[in-house]
């Protein structure tokens, strides 16, 4: 279940994806499969090759791209990998501070 996100943040994320840009969106998230994670960062791009190439830099495999919503393909980043990637991308996000 996703929560803690504002409509304008979601709209901005979608707009960037639609333009073929990489877009980052972090929000609170609860899923029993990942009890140690309280946030997720969705990294999306309509250009699947661009998204796959970006993911390869961080050891993410193209088959991990979530394509269920055809217009908004994205990687889901969780836990320490999420924190590491956002740090390397120069993105500070208070939602993930202290998350392991």
N, C-alpha and C positions, 0 to 999 in steps of 0.2 A: 504494500500500500504506500502510495506517495503522498506527501504532504509538506507544507512549509514553503510553497512556491507561489509566487504572485502571477496573475494572468499575463501581465506585461512581460515578465521574464520568459514565460513559455512562448509568447508571441514573438519575442526577439530571437529566441533560439530557433524557432521554426523559420523565421524570415531569413536568417543567415544560411540555414541548410538549403532553403529553396534557391538561394543565390549561388550555391556551390561552394560556400565557405565552410570551414570547420567551425563548429559551434559547441560551446561547453555549457552545461546546465547541471548544477548541483542542487540536490534537495534531500530532505529527510525521507527515510524509506524504512519500512519494516517488512521483513520476509523471514519466516521461520527457517528457511534453508541457510540463512546467513545470520545467525544470532549475534555475532560480534560486530556487525556492521549496522550503523544507524543512518548512513547517508550513501548516496550513489551519485556519480557524475556521469551524465550521458554526453558522449562526444559524437556528434553527428555531422554528416555531410551527404548531400544528394549524389555527389560524384563518388561512386563506390571505389574506384581505383585510387582516388586521392585519399579517401578514408582508410583503405587497406594499407596504402603506403605509409600514412601517418602511424597507423597502429604497429606496423612492422618495426618502427624505430624503438618501440617499447616492448617488443616481444609479444604483441597481440596478433593472433592469427585471423586472417580474413574470414574464416568460417565462424568466428565469434561475433561477427557483425549481426546485430538484431535487425532483421528485415521484415518483421511482422507488420509494421506500419510502413508500407511501401514508399511513401513520400518522405519518411524521416528515419532512414537507416542510421544506426548508431552503435557504438560500443558502450557497454556498461562498465564503469570503473568502480571497484570496491576496495575497502580496506587499505592496507599499506601500499598496494600498487596504485590505488587512486591518489594517495598523498604524494607518492614519489613522482608520478607523472605530472600532477598539477604543479609541483615544485619545479620540475624541469621545464615546464611550459611557462613558468613565471606567473602562475595564477594563484593568488592568495584567496583562500575561502575560509571564513570563520566557522562554517558548519563542520569542517573536517578537522579542526584543531583538536588534537588529543585522541582522535580516532585511530584505532590500531587494526 
